[in-house]
Amino acid sequence: MSAPHPRILYIDDDEGLRRLVARVLARKGYTVTTAASGDEGLACVSARAAAGEPFDLVAVDHYMPGRDGLSTLEALRVLPDCPPVVYVTGSEESRIAVAALKAGAQDYVVKAVGDDFFDLLSQSFDQVLEAAALRRARDRAEQDLLASNARLEVLLREVNHRVANNLQMVMAFVSMQARSVADEAARDALHRAHQRIATIAQVNRRLYTTNDVEFVAIDEYLEALAADMGEAWSSQRPRDVRVSADAVRLKTDLAVTIGLAANELIGNACKYAYPPDADGAVDLTVRCHGPQDDGSAILTLTVEDKGCGMPADGLVQGTGLGTRLIDALTRSRGAVLAHTPVHPGTATPGTRASLTMTLSPDDWSATAED
């Protein structure tokens, strides 16, 4: 099926030239309608648009009695869905061409004697129509992309919502199981498993509420995580978990790693640093030193308490699962975990657990406040 011929409206008060333009351009593949004045041309454009057969292009002569070309161009531009306009003038004054282009014409052609004028007119029409087709294609592509993005955002929100619900369900099952077992070690293991799941759920909650699936604001995340952990541990022991973290955004997978590591270190401090019936505070600090010359950064996560300190033999208390988990999570990043006393030689030396790792330039970014 052949493409339809472009529909052209040629507005000029010179009747002989109008007929000649219509005849020559018809041979070049255009369907040409003519108008003898600006007002007649405006009426033609409105009528064809109302009939659902708008012009593809309008050519307007500059010198016309009554409404001249610039006035006609101005009136055309306020019409809804105005076709592209080519301005035609017999004057070689550049100021007229500049005025027409500023007023919204896509191109201009200077009248000349002979066939050169029709060739120039046809070339101008071809270029303007091609540019208009490209703009329409771009607009359609943008609209399709916006619609696709909207569908993906809805899908992402639905997926995140379902993941959040599933994680909450798993946490509820673990809590129910913990309440049903009599063995203290089993109950403690289930409690720690519940906290690990909650750590991942907290990241998912942030992805769901911020619509940013690539980065997580680590300070906001850890503050929420610490509040949850403090509340959870206080149901067994009076614990106050406090946070001081730099305002840094980390890649989502790295944020999960940091959150799980913080969960293990805070959990160890809450359980072992203080007597079960005594109040105790645990301080979580995250510092990000960067950028370095290569764009990387050094991140240090510190969990500190003012409790009884590490055992004299240096052995890990409990099953050691938390330490092994931290090692498994951070080994690929070359992280280093160290335990040192806060106040050595005192009755309450406390413990400072520090996890240090190098972040690649793609792993992190400073927030706007930084």
C-alpha positions, 0 to 999 in steps of 0.5 A: 500500500503506497503512502498518502501524498502529503497535503499542502496548503499554499497561501498567496495572493498571486493567483497565477503563482498559486496555480503554477505552484499547485500544478508543479508540486502535484507532479512532485507528489503533493496534494496541494490546496491554495488560498488567496489570503491569510484569512482564507488560509486560516479558515481552510486549516480549521475546516480540514482539522475539524473534518479529520483531514488536517494539512501536513504543511502550510506555506505562507507568502509574506507580502499579502494585502490585509493580513500579511504573512507574519500576521497569518503565521502568528494566527496559525501558531495559536491553532491547536495542532498547528501544521509545520509552516514554511515561510515564502517571501519575495524579499531577500531581506534577512530580517524577514526570514529571521522574524518568521523563524522566531515566530515559529516557521520551520523554514523559509524560501525566497521566491526566485525566477524560474524552476529553481523556486519550485525545486527549493520549495519542494526541497524545503517541504521534504525537509520540514515534513521529514523533521515533523515525522521524526518529532512525531516518532520521538513523541510517540516513543516518549509516550510509549516509554512513559507508559512502559515505565508506569507499568513497570513501577506498578509491577515493582510496587506490587512485587515489593509489596508481595515480598514484604508480605511474604517476609512478614509471614515468615517472621510471624511463623518463626515467632510462633515457632519460638514461642512453642519451643521449650529449649532455650538455645532453640528459642534463642536461635529462632529469635536471632533468625527472626532478626536476620529476616527483619534486617532484610525486610527493612531494606525491602521496606525502604525500596518499596517506600522510596521507589529507588531500587538501586541505592539505600540511605544507610543512615536512615536504614540503620536508624530504623533497624536499630529501633526495631532491634532495640525494641525486640531485645528489650522484650527480653533484656533492657537494651538501648541501641543508638546509631550515629551514621554518615549520610551515605547511599549504598548499593542495595546488596551492600546495604543488606550486607551492612545491615546483616553484619550490624544485626549480628554485632548488635545482637552479640552485644545485647546478649553477652555484654551485660547481665540479663537483668541489667540495663545496657546501651549499645552504640552503632557508628558508621563512618565513610571516608571518601572519596579517595583519589580513585573514587573509592571510600573506606567504610567502618562499622563499629558496634560498642558497648560498656559491658563485661568485655570479651572472655579472657581466652578470646573464644567466641561466645555462643555458637559462633554462627554470627561471626561466621555469617559476617565473614561469609558476607564480607569476605569477597570485599576484603573486610576486616573484623576486629574486637578490642576493649573500650576501657582496658584494665577496668571492671567494665572494659566493654567491647568495640567490634569494628568492621572495615571494608573498601567501597568501589566508586559504584558501591556508594554515593554521598547524599545531597547534604554532603 
